[in-house]
Amino acid sequence: MLLKTRVILVLVVGTVMGLSLSLSGGLMADRHQPQNEELAWEQARLLAEVMQRVKRDYVEPINDSELLDSAIRGMVSNLDAHSQYLDAEEYRDIRISTTGSYSGIGIEVNDKDGVIKVITPMAGSPAARSGLRSGDQIIAVDGLAVEADNLQDTIGRMRGQAGSKISVTVLRDEEVIEHEMRREVIRVASVHHEILYPTFGYVRVNQFSETTARELSRAIDKMQHDAEGMLDGLVLDLRNNPGGVLDAAVDVSDLFLDSGVIVTADGRTVDARFRRSAHRGDVLDGAEMIVLVNEGSASASEIVAGALQDHGRAIVVGTPTFGKGLVQTVMPLSKGRAIKLTTSRYYTPSGDSIHETGITPDVYVENTPGFPDLSLAGIVDREQDVQLIEAIERLQREQVMHSKAL
């Protein structure tokens, strides 16, 4: 065995064993420790054998760092489908998705088949002000050409310190155009809203970030201002929303509930066991609500749909949700890295776990292909989106019934 590989394995196994013993403490009987140590060294020898064979015989040369990085990824990802090791770049991306802001030029792009194309520049962003358009193909950043086998590096170079200069070269209708601008702090919106009818509002949440509850509250205030009074009904669209920050889901649910449990969680550590409850105050003052869901609604989306359904606050319309009832905690490591580790199972107010079962809608309506548009600013279609049509019709019926009752 190579001496370097052996030394690395000794250090790795020693660290793992030390942590395991310190964490287990008095829970492990002394008579079990020799067996566990022997097993650890046996597995360490196996890992060393595999590393030696791969380094010697694999078709391409590979170093110890790459092999150990892959071993760490495999260890974490093998736990379940949602646990993950994050390198520095991946950790940065996940922080952007949860905090709702980053420093860059403000464009949504699609990288496919060796090409980076602009989907849309965000309104008011440096990209929009410089004249970048939907459909532009990015061919260079700061004079460095886009390489088909390293598109993510190009995308990463468009981010940077706020105030710093950047040049983006695009191809538009066979014309090469260079755009110069300065990076800014970009706020990534997670909420789109509009008035459907004079007193009905529509809100779509595409993910749950730290800013989502504030965005949603402002959107409702804006619609109520435009309607010159309280809304008579609201459609909350959570279709194709993969989830996000759990506390954001709790805060969104709390906007519409006066009291009661929103979600509970159970795990092995004290921090992994918790209960979240609503506080007094409903931003809609009891107005009717429809929540739209589909098989793409997962995790935090299911927390919101389950809480509002269990408390009878909203009618859930659509198809059964994805069924992800596990909570992941992002734990920072050295050198900007992290692990995203499953730490809890969560339960709806009724005590049900929706993991691998999902939320069952009160009213089943099959999806219409293409709805909702994956772009947050996509146009709401009241003529062809059958799930949305069902939601509007139910709000109208409830309004008529309420009027007759008065």
N, C-alpha and C positions, 0 to 999 in steps of 0.2 A: 504494500500500500504506500502511496506517496505520503511523505512526511507532512507536507502542508495540509493535505486533505485530512490526515489523521488528527493533526493539531486542531483544525477547525471543528471537527466532529467532537473532540474531547471538550472543547469550550462550549459548543452548543448543548451537548448532553448535560454537562455539568451545570450550566445555567438553568436548563429546563428542570433538572432534578432538584436543584436548589429552590427554585420557585415552587415546584410541586410540593416539596416537603414543608416549606414555610407557610404555604397557603393551607395545606391540610392540617398542620399543627397537631393538636391533641386528638383530632378525629381519627388519625391512623394509628392502629395498634402497632407496638414495636415489632411484634412477630411478623408483620406484613412488610416491614421496610426492606429487609434483605431480598425478599422475592421481587418487590417492585424495582429495587436497584438493579438486580440481576436482569430483569426484563428490559429495563431501560438501556443497559449496556448491550444487550443482545440486539435490540432494535437499532442502536447506534452503529454497531458493527455492520448490520444489514444495510443501513443507509450509506455507510462508508464504502461498502462493496459496490453498491449501485452507482455511487458517484464515480468511483474509480473506473468501472466498466464504461460509463457514459463518456467520461473525459478521454478514455483511451480509444474507444471504438466507434463513437457516434460519427456520422458522416461529415458533420461540420465541427470545427473546434469550438469549445465552450468553456468558460472559466468557472471557478468556484462560486463567485458572486452570483452569476446567473443561475447556477444550479440550486444554490441555497434559497434564492429568491423564489424560484419555482416550487421548491419544497414547502416554503412558508405559504405560498398561495394555495397549494394543494391541501395543506393541513387545514386551513381556515375554510376553504370552499367545500371541502368534503363534509363539514359539519351539517350543513343544510344548503338549500338553494339560495339563501339570502345573505349568509355571512360571507365576508369578502376582505381580502388584504388589499389595501390601497397604497400605491406608490405616491410620491409627492404630487404628481400631476393629477392623478385620480382624486386624491384628497382635496386638492384645490378646487376641482370641478364640483365635488359634492358640497363643499362649503358655499360655492356660488349658488347652487340649487336650493340650499336651505336658508341662506341669508337673504337671497333676493337681490343681490347687487354684486357688481364686479367692475373693474377698471378696463375699459376697452373702447371700441368704436360704435357698438350698438347695432349689430346685424345678426340676423338669423340665417345660417348657412346650411347647405346640404352637401356632404362629401360622399360622392359615389362614382365608381368606375374611374378613379384617378382624377376626378374633376371636382373643384369646389365652386358651387354656384350660390349666389345670394338669393335666399327665399324672400326676405323682406328686410329693409332697414327700419329700425324702431323710430317712431315719430319723435322728432326733436333731437335725435342723436347726432354725433359727428358724422356718421355715415350718411344719414339722411340729408344733412346740411351740405355735405360735399357733393351730393348728386348721385351717389350709388343707387342703383335700381334693381328691382326684382328681375332675376334672370341673368344678371351680369356674372361672367365667369372670372373668378379671381385667378390671375396667372403669376402674380409676384407680390411679395410684401417686403418693403424696404429694399427693393432691387434684387431680392433673392427669389429665384423662380420656384414655383410650386412643383414639388416632386410627387409623382403618383404613389410612391411607396411610403411617403411620410407626410400625409395630408394633415394629421393631427398636429405635427410640429408647426406647420403654417398657421393653422387656426390658433395655436397657442401664442404665436408671435404677434398676433393682432391684439392680444391683451398686454398690459404693461402699466407702468406708473401713470396716474392721472396727470395730464399736462404735457406728457412726452409726445414728440412728433412721430408720425407714422405715414408712410407712403404705401398706398394700395393700388396696384395696377390691375385693370380688368379688361376683358375682351367683350365687346358689345357689338353685335352685327358686323363682325370682321374688323372692327376698329379698336385699336389699343388706346385706352384712356388711363391716365395716371391721376389719382386723387390723393391730395395731401391734407392731413387733418391732425388734430391733437386728441389724444385719448382723454376720456372723461369717466367719472363714476357713473355707471349705467344701472338704473333701477329696473329690474326685471319684473314686469307686471305679471301677476298670477290670476287676475280677475278681469273679466270683460262684462259690461252691463249695457242694457238698453231697455227702453220702455216698449213693451209689446203692444199694449192698448192703453188708453188714457190712464187707467189705474192699476195695470198689471205690470210687474217688473220681471226682467230676466237677468240672471247672473250666472256666468259660467266660471268655474274655478278649474284651472288646468293642472295645478299642483298646489301643495300646501307648504309654504315657506313661512319664515318668521314674520313677514309683512302681510300675509293673506287676510287675517282677521281685520286689520286696520283698513286694507284696501276694500274689503267687502262692506264694512260699516260705512265708509265714505261713499261707495257706490250706491248703497241704499239711501243714504242722506240725499245724494244728488238726484236720484229718481223721485224721491218724495218731494223735493223742491220743484222739480220739473212738473210733477203731477199736481202741484199746489195743494198738497195734503198727504195723509197717510195712504200707502198703497193698499189696495183691496186684495192683492194676491201676489205671490212671488214664485217663479220657477227657478230652482237652484239646480243647475246642470253640473253633475259630477261624472258625466260619461267620459271614458278614456282618461280619467284622472288616476295616475298610478300611486298617489299618496304623497308622502313627504314627512314633514315634522309633526310628530304626534301632538305636541302642545298646541300647534296651530289648528289642528282638527278639533281639539277641546275648546279652544277660544271661538271658533266658528260656530260650533254647536251651542255654546253659551250665549251667543248673540240672540238666539231664538227661543231659549228655554228660561223659565223663571226659577226652577228648582229641580232637584233630582240628580241621580248619578248619570254621568255621561259615559264613563268607561272605567273599568277596573283592569288591573294587570297582576299577574302572578309569575314570579321568577325565583331564582335561588338566593339572590342577594336582597338586602333590605331595600336598596334603591330600585330594584326591579319589581318590587311589590308596591302598588299604589292604587289610589282611587281618586278620580277627578269628578267634581260635582259642579252643577250650574249655580250661578248667582242670580239674584232677582234682576229682572229687566229684560224685556223682549223688544228688540228694535222695530218689529212689525206690529207690536201691540195686539198680537193674536190673529193677524190676518192669515188667510189660507196659504198653505205652502205645498208645492209639489217638488219632489226631489227626483231628478232623472238619473238613472244608473244603467250600466251595461256590464258586460264581461270584462271591460277594461277598467272598471272602477275597483280600486284595490286599497287595502291598508287604511290610511287616514280617511279616504273617501268612505270606506265602510264604517269607520267609527262614527262619522257624521250621519250617514244614512241610518245606521242602526240606532243611534241615540234618538234622532227625531222620529223614527218609526216606533220605537218602543214606548216613547212618551206620548204617542198619538198626536205629535205636533205637525207631522207632514205625511202626505200620501206618497209612497215610493212607487215610481212608474218606470218600467223598462224591462230588462232581463236580469237574471241572477248575476251578482257581482263575482269578482275573481276568487275571493276566499283566501285572503292573506291576513291571518290573525296573529302574526308574530311581530314583536317590537325589536328593532335593531338599534343598538347604541354605538355611536362612532367614538372610538377610543384613540386619541393621538399617540403616536410613537415618536421615536427620535428621527431627526433629519427630515421633518415634514411629512412623515408617513403615518398611516393609521390602519386600524382594523375596524370593520363594521361587523359587529357581533350580535347574534340573536340572544337577547337577554330575558325576554318575557313573552308570555302569551296574554293577549288582551281579550276582554269579555264585554259584551253589550250590557246595557242596564238590566236586561232580563236575566243575565247570567250566562248567556249562550256564547260559546266560542264559534266564530264563523270561519275558523281556519279550515281550508279545503272544502267548505260548504258554501260560503258567501252569504250575502243578504238576499232573501227572497222578496221580490217586489210585491206590493199590495195589488198592483195592476200590471199584468204581463203584456207588454207590447214589443213585438220583434223589432230589431234594428232596421233602419233604412241605410243601405250602404252609402258611405260618404258623409254621414252626419254623426256627431258634429265635425266640422272642418278641424283638422289638427292644428291649424294656426289659431292662436288665441283671438286674433282680430277677424276671424272668418265670419262671413255673413250668416246671420240667423235666417233660416228658410222656413217660413210659416206655412208654405204650400206643400212641401214634399217631405219634411222631417216628421214622420208619423208619430214618433214618441213625443215630440214637442207639441204637435197638434192635439194629441190626447191630453197633455197637461193643460193646454189653454182651454180646451173644452170643459175640463173638470173645474177649472177655476171659474169659468163663466156659469156653469150649473150651480156651483156653490154660492156665487154672488146672487143669482136669481132666487135660490132657496132662502138665502139670508134676507133678501129684500121682502119676500112674501111673509116671512116669519115676523118681520117688524110691522 
